[in-house]
Amino acid sequence: MIKFFGGICLFISLLFSAQSIPHPSSELYDDLLRLQNNTTVMYLAAHPDDENTRIISWLTHEKHVDAVYLSLTRGDGGQNLIGTEKGELLGLLRTQELLEARKVDKGRQWFTRALDFGYSKTATETLKFWDKQKILGDVVWAIRKNKPEIIITRFDPNSNGETHGHHTASALLAMEAFDLAGDPTAFPEQLKYVKVWKPKRMFYNTSWWFFGSKENFDKADKSDLFSINVGNYYQTLGISNNEISSKARSKHACQGFGMALERGSDLEYLKFLKGDKPKTNDIFEGIKLSSESGTLKTQLDKAVSEFNYSNPQLSLTHLLQVYDLLKKNNGDNLKLKQVKDLILKTQGIYFEWTTKNAFGTFNQEISTNLEITNRSDAGINISISGNTNKEILANESYKATERLKLDDVKLSNPYWLQETPKNNLYVVNDPQDIGQPEILNPVKKAITINFGSTKIDFNIPLKQKTVNPSIGERYEPFYIVPAFVANFDQENFIFSNQPKQITVEVESFVANSSAKVSLKSSRDWKVSSPQTINFKEIGEKKKVQFTVEPISKNANSLIEAIVESTGKIYDQSLNVVDYPHIDRQIWIKNAQAKIQNLDLKIPDVKIAYLKGSGDEIPSSLRAIGLHVDELDLKNWNPSLLKNYDVLILGIRIYNTQPEMALINKDLWKFVDNGGLVINQYNVNRGLLTDEIAPFQLKLGGNRISEEDAKLKFLVPNHPVFKIPNTITEKGMDHWVQERGLYFADNYDQKLIPLLEGNDTGESPQKGILLAGKYGKGTYVYTGLSFFRELPAGVPGAYKLFMNILALGKTKK
């Protein structure tokens, strides 16, 4: 009886003093509940940021099940609000943002091999680009590998042509894969590694967005929908589910999804699609959350019921028994990792193996620091690298400085970027790697902890550790790179029948070294002689300039940088993606750039540029010999404009720069006095001011996603097609990814539409490129994707942009 009342008192104490419960202990208990359950739910959509973090967090925190987000793509074809990364580098950034989001909402992340090729208007087109069978196989593989009882799609399978084609395609693939995953005749080659798996049921996560407005959704009949309140408040954690999900959502920084924390009741709705339909509102009806049985279940239940918030270390005995049972029964790696992490956290055991270096190369010797701290109440016995045995007493540390020779290492590189993508699919040679968000091959140190009769092995990755006085310590991955890397300062070089200086930056990871640097291209080019450079320090960078001259009028080829040292050839570049909110990422690829000779006439104009969300147009213009000054909005001075003929506004500037609402009057005065303002595309949603032109101009959501869509010249004799470059409709070929987006759909009659075009089967769009006189000057709005085309070196885009610039040539 005393024990009973003691338990009641403890419960009441916990209930009314939840805010005082140590936060880490509450998180450990939450992790323990997820270890206890053995059910997986898969959430499936097309891109990073498509996932509903409210539902993922609800699954992991309220139901304590394993939640996997399967994103078909890594978001390579999207846009970037925080930097200039595009394509594969943007995919690296968005992959890491997803992983950071999963750290917050406690879900897991998976992918298919699908390459995000940009906006697609129908699922039919999407599945032609992707090779439907291969991506369908990847979805089946993900289901068989993760064994979800429930699948939830973000998008409606019956929405073809109503939304992004990738979105609908993700739902259609999920519908097919739901049945095929349990069919042994479907993708039988997978059964060498996995067994067939049949999910129990499938839903579609609908919302007001799909009804056009919140008002429409509020009025809609929801009697056939399943509802989930994702606004639960977790007293032991001191936070609500929608606060957790808001924090996770905000990790998608490059897409501009930072958001305020949400609190309070919040309903999500699911529409049943197929499988065993629940008779109640419980989507888990008939599903046993813990499928474990016998001794393992008993130990897991005891670990949960006897968890002590005040002293989580008391969980050790149960956790060790769970670990031993999982090992004995060949438990899955996920559960083993979870229990090992819990053992370390409950016992307060901390590992750290660090170096000050960000990069290392083959046979280099570096200094490392090892720290093992035991914050438990009892001493522990450890073995380091299988030979150094140490006993670390309670609340004591073992620290050692070691020299490490990097003699048994592999180059660090994202596994899906090892080869060039084929047919809009990443090449993954090992079928067992498909789906993994990343495969890290770090330099590791083996640590074994002896807990009595149980020995547990840990592999500690080597990391870079830095300490900055303003932000404190920071940990980054440590990467293995070539001894020498060479980077061009841009990916495309445009020539105009004249020689050009091309700069290559060479970085050495070998001290006191010497290297011969040369450029190699086709016979259509003349390249200056190789140069020898010397390095003293590791990580030292030196720039080398070469004169490159076109010999052929239509020369178009690649140019490669070659570094030779001690008889070895190095021909790779090091590309780094580095932001504070993600782990630093690298991509090692061929050191090459595209060079082409164009009959390009360049106007003599003085250009000012105001950056929006980040693009490479200023550097693209400088690369062909134009002088471009980037003005600072934070220190705006309208008198500066008198020094320029043209002011170019960067992409999405009216979506991202609040100062624009304050300086518009200065811009229109600049035009009125004879200047040219070129306003590149802005998104029609979320404009910080409606005044984006000196006269009426409203944007729509229209776009042309087919990069080869025909563009008709509405005013063929307009200077924009004649001066200084003659452009024909055929000259607009070879664009990449798309024609343009967010065209104007309502505008003043003073603005003249110059181009017309449309995707297959759609009505013509005329708000693609508009130009109009205002006072003595000219205003231009263009939704054409110059931010993609110029860095990609598209000839027609360069000629058209030069002609737009020429509209602003005035005498001042």
Disulfide bonds with the S-S distance in Angstrom:
none
